């Protein structure tokens, strides 16, 4: 039965609404992505104080390659700048960075920056920040099943996937769907959808989401303990 780790929450965030945030202000969509990168930095700084041990964020889905080339190119440059700029800050603050998703389709400079950042931050023990880049949960599940090459148990497939169960999933921007993000890992996640666009998301919003998580009763398909005890 899934349960929250005693070492802290595994939270996940679909950082949605960057482009719409910019367009509503008469700005190019890339301005929203830049603002979203600053929001991510603030959320990463706030996460450990909220008891979050691992934070997985949806930065670029495999479907996002369908966006206009200019926007994709701008996003790749933004990833590169974020990784290079934040590497030292992550080391100083005990943040381990890793990237999930495909790397063979990423620009060489981005793939190199990922490897360098992962190596430099590998000893970080305060927060594990996972960036999902060129990521598709369906493809990840298929790849994990192929690696096993035989019928597998749930535990074996979960081990092949290599990611822990998600406790809390937050999606900003008003949409209410998972969009091919951590489908297996979110089987029992508590879902919180907010209309707030990602660039406007604050540390206080994160605190409220965590408080909402702890206010919910997580039964994992069982009956409440009080009902069970009544027979």
Secondary structure, DSSP 4 states (H G I P E B T S, - for coil): -----TT-EEEEEE---HHHHHHHTT--HHHHHHHHHHHHHHHHHHHGGGTEEEEEEEEEEGGGGGS-HHHHHHHHHHHHHHHHHHHHHHHHTTEEEEEES--TTS-HHHHHHHHHHHHHTTT--SEEEEEEEEE-HHHHHHHHHHHH-S---HHHHHHHHT-PPPSEEEE-SS--S-TTSSTTTTTTPEEEE-SS-GGG--HHHHHHHHHHHHHS---TTS--HHHHHH-
